[in-house]
Amino acid sequence: MKKIILMAAALMMMGAAEAKTVKTTFVVKGNCDMCQKRIENAAKAVNGVTSARWNKKDGQLSLVYDNKKTSPEKVQKALVAVGHDCGKFKADQKVYDKLPGCCKYRDNAKKH
């Protein structure tokens, strides 16, 4: 009986620790098709991300990921590394400055 209880407890714990596919959205700053490609590629390169779609009109990134492998914060860090502000993170100015002119979204930058 003791073995059965231990096995049941172990199975319950394994079930609770299973990975879960999670969907979330957050704003990522950008302007154009080049931004879209860069944002989506950087997000998809994060281990655990299964889908990333960025909407140019509202700046929302729709993200689907495995919550045991990654988190929105890890994805946001990958995005700021390629020059796009998002969530509570801001891209380093030197990285931002390397973006093509059409991709500049800060201050008085023209939007296309």
C-alpha positions as CSV (number, residue, x, y, z in Angstrom):
1,M,0.0,0.0,0.0
2,K,2.8,2.3,0.9
3,K,4.4,1.8,-2.6
4,I,1.1,2.6,-4.3
5,I,0.8,5.8,-2.4
6,L,4.4,6.8,-3.2
7,M,3.9,6.0,-6.9
8,A,0.6,8.0,-7.0
9,A,2.4,11.0,-5.4
10,A,5.3,10.7,-7.8
11,L,2.9,10.6,-10.8
12,M,1.0,13.6,-9.6
13,M,4.3,15.6,-9.1
14,M,5.4,14.6,-12.6
15,G,2.1,15.9,-14.1
16,A,2.4,19.2,-12.3
17,A,5.9,19.7,-13.6
18,E,5.0,19.1,-17.3
19,A,5.7,21.7,-19.8
20,K,2.8,23.9,-20.8
21,T,2.3,25.7,-24.1
22,V,1.6,29.3,-23.3
23,K,0.3,32.2,-25.4
24,T,1.0,35.8,-24.6
25,T,1.3,39.2,-26.4
26,F,3.4,42.3,-25.7
27,V,4.4,45.4,-27.5
28,V,7.7,45.5,-29.5
29,K,8.8,48.8,-31.0
30,G,9.4,48.8,-34.7
31,N,8.1,50.2,-38.0
32,C,8.5,48.2,-41.1
33,D,8.7,44.8,-42.9
34,M,12.4,44.6,-42.1
35,C,11.6,45.1,-38.4
36,Q,8.9,42.4,-38.6
37,K,11.4,39.9,-40.0
38,R,14.1,40.8,-37.5
39,I,11.6,40.7,-34.5
40,E,10.1,37.4,-35.5
41,N,13.4,35.7,-36.3
42,A,14.9,36.9,-33.0
43,A,11.9,35.6,-31.0
44,K,11.8,32.2,-32.9
45,A,15.6,31.8,-32.2
46,V,14.9,31.5,-28.5
47,N,14.7,27.9,-27.4
48,G,11.1,27.0,-26.5
49,V,9.4,29.5,-28.8
50,T,7.1,27.7,-31.2
51,S,5.5,30.7,-32.9
52,A,6.1,34.5,-33.1
53,R,4.0,36.9,-35.2
54,W,4.6,40.7,-35.0
55,N,1.8,43.1,-36.1
56,K,3.2,46.3,-37.7
57,K,0.0,48.2,-37.1
58,D,-0.2,47.9,-33.3
59,G,3.3,46.6,-32.5
60,Q,2.0,43.5,-30.7
61,L,4.1,40.4,-30.8
62,S,1.9,37.2,-30.4
63,L,4.1,34.6,-28.9
64,V,3.5,30.9,-28.3
65,Y,6.2,29.1,-26.1
66,D,7.0,26.2,-23.8
67,N,7.0,27.6,-20.3
68,K,9.5,25.0,-19.2
69,K,12.1,26.2,-21.7
70,T,11.6,29.9,-21.9
71,S,9.7,33.0,-20.7
72,P,8.5,36.3,-22.2
73,E,11.5,38.0,-20.4
74,K,14.0,35.8,-22.2
75,V,12.4,36.6,-25.5
76,Q,12.3,40.3,-24.7
77,K,16.1,40.2,-23.9
78,A,16.7,38.5,-27.3
79,L,14.6,41.3,-29.0
80,V,16.5,44.2,-27.3
81,A,19.8,42.5,-28.4
82,V,18.7,43.1,-32.0
83,G,17.6,46.7,-31.4
84,H,14.0,46.6,-30.4
85,D,12.6,48.0,-27.2
86,C,9.9,45.8,-25.6
87,G,8.3,45.1,-22.2
88,K,10.5,46.4,-19.4
89,F,13.7,46.3,-21.5
90,K,15.3,48.9,-23.7
91,A,17.8,48.2,-26.5
92,D,21.3,49.6,-26.0
93,Q,21.7,52.8,-27.9
94,K,24.7,51.5,-29.9
95,V,22.6,48.5,-31.1
96,Y,19.6,50.7,-31.9
97,D,21.9,53.1,-33.9
98,K,22.9,50.2,-36.2
99,L,19.3,49.7,-37.3
100,P,18.5,50.8,-40.9
101,G,16.9,54.3,-41.1
102,C,13.4,52.9,-41.8
103,C,13.6,50.9,-38.6
104,K,14.3,53.8,-36.3
105,Y,11.3,54.2,-33.9
106,R,12.6,56.4,-31.1
107,D,12.2,60.2,-30.7
108,N,11.3,61.9,-33.9
109,A,12.2,59.1,-36.2
110,K,10.0,58.9,-39.3
111,K,7.6,55.9,-39.4
112,H,7.0,54.2,-42.7
